[in-house]
Amino acid sequence: MSVRLVVRTFSELCITAGALIILFVVYFLFWTGVKAADAAEGEIDTLQSQWAREPVAQAPPPGSAESSPSAAPVPAPYRDGKPFATMRIPRFGADWEWPVLENTSVGTLQKGLGHYSATARPGGTGNFAVAGHRRTYGDPFKDFPKLRPGDAVVVNDGATWFTYRIARKPHRTVPTDTAVVDPVPRGSGFEGAGRYLTLTTCEPEWGSSHRLIVWAHLDATRPVSDGRPPELSG
């Protein structure tokens, strides 16, 4: 085999490998985003149709007699991989809205945000913990590092708007630090039982060796029938 033929064959292999790499990158940067956006939109449509057919009972205001565990009826458990709420974070833009689905499996996080199943429900006493992709599959938490104390996180379960307020800047930790989603999350600065929210995502932006965490506390509730909360009226 001549040197010229070897060089030409090697060049062709390099071109083929480069093309495959480009296709792979396009898939992760573009196609997974298209699929996730379509899936998330479909999950939100499913929720809205469900809420229209079967209105959700409004949660009693925190601190009321009706909100005590002994007085409140036991709600139906969430179904694995199914949506039960939507989340909006004004810091991420007026159009930012994602469904919240039950569990944090790989398939679930390809369709929206995932609820840590052992944690509280929206507005409930304890810690309502939610995970989302930083990059790929729609990049829902791409701007996670921009979150700041006082930012609103608004959750809608079909009957009630729950507005949480972020307590501190994102905290960096390791994946094995599961105490960040405890009922009173370790490292949050919160003391004693409360109504908390934890958001988690991968760190660094294109890796997963660490996690970024933000914690928030329930600031206000509002019946959906009263219209959108002021945090979303901008």
N, C-alpha and C positions, 0 to 999 in steps of 0.2 A: 504494500500500500504506500502510495507516494505521500510525501509530507503535505502537499497541497490538498490531497483528499482528506487526510487526517484533520488538517486545520478547518476545512469546510464542514466536515462532520461535527467537529467540536463546536463550531460556530452555530450550526443548526440546532444542536442540542441546547446550547445556551439560550438561543432565541425561543425555543419551545419551553424551556424552564421559566424564562422570563415571562412568557405569555401566561403560563399556568399561575405564576405568582401574582400577576396583575389580576387575573380572573378571581383568584382567591381573595385578594384584597377588596375587589369590587363587591364580591359576595358579602363579605363581612361589613363593609362600610356602607353599602347601598342596599343590597337586596334584603339583608336581615332587617334593615330599618323599614323598608316597604312592607315586608311581611308583618312586622310588629305593629306598624301603624294601622294596617288593615285589621289585624287581630284585635287590637285595643279598641278600635272604633266599633267592631262587631260586638265586643263584650259590653261596651257602654250602651249600645242599642238594645242588647238583650236585657240589661238591667232596667232601662227605661220602660221597655215593654212589660217587664215583670212588675215593676212598680205601678204601672197603669192598670194592670189586671188585678193585682193583689196589694193594695196599699199597706205600707209598713206602719206598724204602731209607733207613735212618737215616743222617744225616750223621755222619762220624767226629768225635770231639771235637777242637776247635782245638788245634794243637800236637802231635797224635799223628802217628805215621809214616803212618797211613792217610790223613791229611788233606792230605798233600803232593800238588800237582797231578800229579806223575808217577805216583803210586800210585793215585789216585782214578779210577774210571771216569768217562767223559764223560757228564754227564746229558743227557737229551733237552731240546731247547730249548723254552721256553715258547711257547704258541700265542697269537698276537695276539688281544687282546680276551677271553681266557679266564682264569678264576681259577686260581691255583696255591697260594694260602695265605690265611690269615685273620690279622687284626691286632686286638689288644685293647690298650687304654690305660686302666689302672685310674683314672687321674686324671679321665677323662671319664665314669666311672660303671661300675657292675658289669655293666650290660647292653650297654655299647658294644662292638660287634664288627662289623667290616666285611671283606668279601672284598678281596683284592689281586689285580688282574688285570694282564695284560701289555699295556703301552703306556699312554700318557697322552692318547689321542685324546679328542675331545669325547664320543663315544658311550660309550667305556669309563668315563670319569669320571661318567657318569650312572648307572652300575650299582655303583660302589664306588670303591676307591682304585686308582690307576694306578702301575705300576712303570716307572720310566725304563729303557727296554729295554737301553741300553748299559751299565747299571750292574750291580753284583754281585748274586748270588742271596742269599737269607737265609742268614746264617751264614758266607758266603764272604768270602775276603780281598778287600778293596776297600770299596766304598761301595754298600750296598743303598739306593737312593733311591726314594721313594714320594711321589706328589702326591695331593691331595684337595681337594674344594670346601670353602670356608669357609662359604658360604651357598648355598642352593638345592640341589636334588637330595639331600635328606636332611641337609644341614648337617653332614657328618661331622667337619669340623675347626672347627666353630663356637667351641669353647672353646680353640682353639690357644694364645692368649696366656696361658692358665693354666698351661701346662707349665713345670716347674721342674727344676733340676739334681737328679739322682737319681731322677726319675720313671722308671717302667718302661714299656717298649713291648714287648709280647710277640707274637711271630709264630709261627704254627703251619703247617708245610708238609705235615702229614699223618703225619709220622714223628717230627719233632723240634719241641720248643718252644725258640725262641730268645728269650732275654730280653736286651734292650738297655737301657742306662741313659743318660738324657739328660745331656749334659755342661754345658749352659749355657742361659740363658733364650733365648726366640725372638729371632732376629736379623732385622732388616729390611734388605731390599736391593731391587734392581730386577730386572725379568724377564730382562734380558740378562746377568745375572751367573750364567752357567752353570757357573762354577768351583765353585759350592757343591755340585755333585754329582760333582766329580772323585773319583778313587779315594782321594786324601787331600784332603778338601774344604777349599778356601781359606776362611779366616776362622774355622774350627772350633777352632783351637788344637791339633788333633791333629798329631803329627809322625811321619812315616814310615808304612810300610804297616801296616794293621790291618784289623779287621773292624768297619766303621762302618755307621751308618744315618743317612739324611737324610730328613726330612719337609718338604714344602713346601706352602704354601697362599697364597691371595690376601690382599692387604692394600691398602686398608682393608677392613673387614668386608663392605661392600656395593660394593666396587670392585675393580679389578685393576691399578692403576697401579704397585703394588709387590708384593713377596713377603715372607712370613714363613717363616723357616727354623729348624728345630732339628736338632742333631746329637747322635748317641748312639754309644756303643761297645758291642760285644757283651760281656755280663757273665756269661752262663751258658747252657748248653744242657741239655736234659732230654728223654729219649725220651718220646714220647706214651704209650707203654705203661706208664710209671711214674706216670701221672696228671698233673693240672694242676700247674704250678709254684706255689710259695707266694705269688707276687705276685697270683695270681688266686683265692686261697682265702678272701679276705675276704668 
